[in-house]
């Protein structure tokens, strides 16, 4: 393999250039895979409706501003929002990360930035739930890595600027001590509560007092492709918006338990 170097740049600048190019290409591949999976799910859904001879009705819900991200509410009713890609990670940092919030990130290349709103005042349970959410929306899932370390930091510890200028898309300068959540397990729950579809970290689900009226699917790492997992979740929960389910699942393969 041949690599072209720009001799007007330092070795570090050449390295940074290829690092950013690799991240850009990885993002394009991920988006292409997501689009392909969604298209396959739509085709299968159309075939299923045709074979049934009837059309299911999808309940149209008003979307909240945070629903364009990965999201959930903690046990303490704090909103956690995570980026679906590098661009959303940037948006979260620049627009939604405020002084009283916390920044969560799995300690692995390729992970969602998760902002816990009012996280400065969060309980231990809130933070642990957010750490599990961060772990699950990282490349650890796609690598079938059952655990990953997660850290959180305050607003004044996260920056985009260095003494050499701004960092690339999805990259951040971190300074100071981090609060660690070691060996955090990857596990999610998809559920329907009062006709509202959500994907929560498993720790959050375990803190729900009354679970009898909730339809749920526990989501683990497995061998099922995303489109197949989304269809099965839709079938179990009797929720017909497969696109929404696809968007809320992390990249990777799955096993499901009712």
C-alpha positions, 0 to 999 in steps of 0.5 A: 500500500502506498501513502502520499505524504505532503512534505509541506506538512509536519509528520503530525499534520500528515498523520492528522490528515489521514486520521480525519480522512479515515473517520470521514470514510468510516462515517460514509460507510456507516451511513450507507449500511444504515440506509441499506438496512432501512431499505431492506426493512421497508421492502420486507415490511411491504411484502409482509403487508401484501401477504397479509392482505391488509395494511396496519396503521402506524400511529403518528406521534408528535416528535420532540426536539430531542428525538432526532438523537438517541435519547432516554430519561433517567430514573431521576427524570433527567434527559440524556441525548446521544449523537447518531454520527460525528455531525450530531456529536458536534451539534450536541457539544456546540448547541446542547452541552451547557454548564450544568450538564455532563459529557459521557463517552465510551473509551473506544474509537467510534462512540456517541457523545452523550449529554446528560442534561443537569447532570451536575446534580445527577444521582449515582443511578442516573450516571450509571444509566447514562454510562450504560447508554453511552457504552451501548451506542459505541463501536463496542457493540459492533465489535461484539465487545460485551463491556467497555469503560465509560467516562464523564466530564464537565463542560469546562473540561471539553473543548474544540480548540488547541494551540494549533487550531480547531479539531476535526469533526467529532474530535474533542480536546479533553482536560483534567480528571475524568469520572470513570465507569469501568467495565460497563455492560452493553444492554438495551430495552425497547419498550412500548408504554402508553403507545410511546416507543422508547429504547432505554439502557437496561439499568433504567428499565430495572428501576421502573416500578410498575412494569406490568403494563409495559410491552418490552424486548431486551436487546443484547449483542448477538448474530441477528442483523439490524433489519431483522431485529427491527422487524422482530421488535416491531412484531413483538411490540405491535409497533409498525414504525420500523424506521424509528426502531432502526434509528434507535438501534446501535450499529451491529448485530443483536439477540432479543429476549421478550 
